[in-house]
Amino acid sequence: ARGKRTDLLAKWVNRYDRAVRYEDEQIGQFLKWMEGAGLLDNTIVVLTADHGEALFEHGLVGHGETLHQEVIGIPLIIRFPPRMQFQKLIQERVSLVDVGPTLLSLVKARFPYETNGKSLVSLLRGESSDRRTLLSEELSEIMYGDPKIAIIEDDFKAIYRIAERKAIGLYDLEKD
């Protein structure tokens, strides 16, 4: 059984790596085209994903049925025009709900409705933040039959089964 698992993992990782390389090439071509068209110096480019991928961490492969970090932790890369000199790397945990308010604040526009997202501009400037890291992710009952929610605060995450109102795991994100 261990040999089959190793073979499956190798195939899965190889396929995943090919997909990531392909996407990287496509993004590179797009950015070169934008530069050639004279658009890149006036454009904010945002790259992100809708989910990560489990590669046998916690015994799982794929995505969608878990709220572990390998699936819900996603990249967020923002390329700014050179005139916007922001910090290169932000260590603080943020959420995709912060992207819209951030982009709108950069172009001095307001969100047309109330949102849970907060602009990341102060973090981009390297300013200290009093943001409380409280994020949640949810798996729906419609897709997976076992609705769960993960609540992340600081370096800890709790996963709950909604129907049972029961915690099914508490994770130290620094160690897990």
C-alpha positions in Angstrom: 0.0 0.0 0.0 2.9 2.4 0.8 4.3 1.9 -2.7 1.0 2.8 -4.3 0.7 5.8 -2.1 4.2 7.0 -3.1 3.4 6.5 -6.8 0.1 8.3 -6.5 1.8 11.2 -4.7 4.6 11.4 -7.3 2.0 11.5 -10.2 -0.1 14.1 -8.4 2.9 16.3 -7.5 4.2 16.0 -11.1 0.8 17.0 -12.6 0.5 19.9 -10.1 4.0 21.1 -10.8 3.3 21.1 -14.6 0.1 23.1 -14.1 2.0 25.7 -11.9 4.8 26.0 -14.5 2.2 26.5 -17.3 0.4 29.2 -15.4 3.7 30.9 -14.6 4.6 30.9 -18.3 1.2 32.4 -19.2 1.5 35.1 -16.6 5.0 35.9 -17.8 3.9 36.3 -21.4 1.0 38.5 -20.3 3.3 40.8 -18.3 5.7 41.0 -21.2 2.8 42.0 -23.5 1.6 44.6 -21.0 5.2 46.0 -20.8 5.5 46.1 -24.6 2.2 47.9 -24.9 3.3 50.5 -22.4 0.7 49.5 -19.8 2.7 47.9 -17.0 4.0 51.1 -15.4 0.4 52.3 -14.8 -1.2 49.0 -13.8 -1.7 47.1 -10.5 -1.6 43.4 -11.2 -3.1 41.0 -8.6 -2.4 37.3 -8.7 -4.1 34.9 -6.3 -6.0 31.6 -6.3 -9.3 30.2 -5.0 -7.7 27.3 -3.1 -4.4 25.5 -2.4 -3.8 21.8 -2.8 -3.3 19.0 -0.3 -0.4 16.7 -1.3 -0.9 14.1 1.5 -0.5 16.6 4.3 -3.0 15.4 6.9 -3.4 12.3 4.8 -5.4 14.1 2.0 -4.9 14.7 -1.7 -6.7 17.5 -3.6 -8.8 20.3 -2.3 -12.3 21.1 -1.2 -12.9 18.7 1.6 -10.7 20.2 4.2 -10.0 23.5 5.9 -6.3 22.8 6.6 -3.8 25.4 5.7 -2.4 23.7 2.6 -5.9 24.1 1.0 -7.1 27.5 2.4 -3.7 29.2 2.5 -3.3 30.8 -0.9 -0.9 33.1 -2.7 -1.6 36.8 -2.9 0.9 38.6 -5.1 0.4 42.3 -6.0 2.6 44.0 -8.5 2.5 47.7 -8.2 3.7 50.3 -10.7 7.3 51.4 -9.9 6.1 54.8 -8.6 4.2 53.1 -5.8 7.0 52.1 -3.5 5.6 49.6 -1.0 7.1 47.0 1.3 8.1 43.8 -0.6 6.8 41.2 1.8 4.0 41.3 4.3 4.1 38.6 7.0 0.7 39.4 8.5 -2.1 37.0 7.6 -4.7 38.8 5.4 -7.8 37.7 3.5 -9.0 38.0 -0.1 -11.8 40.2 1.3 -9.1 42.8 1.8 -8.1 43.0 -1.9 -11.1 45.0 -3.1 -10.9 47.7 -0.4 -7.1 47.9 -0.9 -7.3 48.5 -4.7 -10.1 51.0 -4.3 -8.2 52.9 -1.6 -5.2 53.1 -3.9 -7.3 54.7 -6.6 -9.0 56.9 -4.0 -12.4 55.3 -4.5 -14.8 53.9 -1.9 -16.4 50.5 -1.7 -20.0 50.9 -2.9 -21.3 48.8 0.0 -20.3 47.7 3.5 -17.6 45.0 3.5 -15.7 43.0 6.0 -12.5 43.7 4.1 -10.0 46.3 5.2 -7.5 48.2 3.1 -3.9 46.8 3.3 -2.3 50.1 2.3 -0.9 50.8 5.8 0.7 47.3 5.9 2.1 48.0 2.4 3.7 51.1 3.7 5.4 49.1 6.4 3.3 50.7 9.2 2.5 48.7 12.3 -1.0 47.4 12.4 -3.5 46.8 15.1 -5.5 44.6 12.9 -6.9 41.6 14.7 -6.3 38.5 12.7 -9.7 36.8 12.7 -10.5 34.9 9.6 -13.0 32.3 8.7 -13.4 29.8 6.0 -16.4 27.6 5.4 -17.1 24.4 3.5 -20.7 24.2 2.3 -23.1 21.4 3.0 -24.3 21.5 -0.6 -20.9 20.5 -2.0 -19.5 18.3 0.7 -22.3 17.2 2.9 -20.5 18.0 6.2 -20.5 21.7 6.7 -17.5 23.0 8.6 -16.1 26.4 9.5 -12.5 27.3 10.5 -11.8 30.3 12.7 -8.3 31.6 12.6 -7.1 34.0 15.3 -3.4 34.9 15.6 -1.5 31.6 15.3 -4.4 29.2 16.1 -7.1 27.7 14.1 -10.2 25.9 15.3 -12.3 23.8 12.9 -15.9 23.1 13.8 -18.7 20.9 12.5 -21.5 23.3 12.1 -24.4 20.7 12.4 -23.0 19.3 15.6 -21.8 22.6 17.0 -18.7 20.7 17.9 -15.0 21.5 17.5 -13.1 18.8 15.6 -9.6 20.3 15.8 -7.5 23.0 17.2 -4.2 23.7 15.4 -1.1 25.7 16.3 -0.4 27.1 12.8 3.3 27.6 13.6 3.7 23.8 14.3 1.1 22.2 12.0 
